[in-house]
Amino acid sequence: MDAKAAIPARKVPMEILVLGFCRTGTASMRAALSVLGYGGAHHIGRVMQNPGEIAAWNAAIDSKFQPTGRYNHPNWDQLLGEFRVVADVPGILFAEELIQAYPDARVILTTRDPDRWWKSMHTTLLVMLDLKHTRLARWLNPHGLGRFVPFARRNLEILLGPLDTIDEVTAKMRYVQYNDNIQQLVPPGRLLEYKMGQGWESLCVFLDKEVPRVEFPHKNDTKMILEGSERQVWGIYRRAVVKSLALTALLMAVVFAIYKRGM
């Protein structure tokens, strides 16, 4: 079989790259784009729901960021072929590659004041990804949270540096540098820099869409991830308790049967 024929074709066109940093309103932007007809976005929540993706993304990350590695460009249609929109990590680790791979896709850079951005990061994502807080849940669910938490940490550490020793000055510097880099990579006519609170007008002008008769969505991506992870954690704990009780009942039944036979 021809090797090229084995690569799945893109199912839908890649139309929009939302390349804003985490905690800049990317979840709200995804919701707004869905209202405008751009449903189906790849983002970190998708990876959390489908941890089987992690191996492919880790291979791409290894290829690009390992000091001794040789960078083999991933087949983006294979990774992202069913999505019209890419937002958030892990996609933004490959911002330059995606900009080049999809020259017809429009680019949206969601931004936020660096001080407010750091406060949000410091009190949400960095807490959620603390390895101490998730140790038991990761141990009980090695193929779910056990894979997702280290993967999410790895993404942020590529962008910000080691999370265990992160400081405000360095983090904000890297955040500003990231935004500057995106602005330099994308021609002005292809780029919209968007701050939450601007409403529909600038976005709709950029995308040649009519302004919807609904309010601009306001979503909290970290809240959704936290709630999702909390549901997973409690589900893990409940299943562990049920298994423990079932095992205890089985052992008691065995002991009782042995006792009866010995009478």
Secondary structure, DSSP 8 states (H G I E B T S, - for coil): --TGGGS---SS---EEE---TTSSHHHHHHHHHHTT---EE-HHHHHH-GGGHHHHHHHHHHHH-TT-------HHHHHTT-SEEESTTGGGGHHHHHHH-TTSEEEEEE--HHHHHHHHHHTHHHHT-TTTTHHHHHH-TTTHHHHHHHHHHHHHHHHS-GGG--HHHHHHHHHHHHHHHHHHS-GGGEEEEETTS-SHHHHHHHT----SS------HHHHHHHHHHHHHHHHHHHHHHHHHHHHHHHHHHHHHHHHHH-
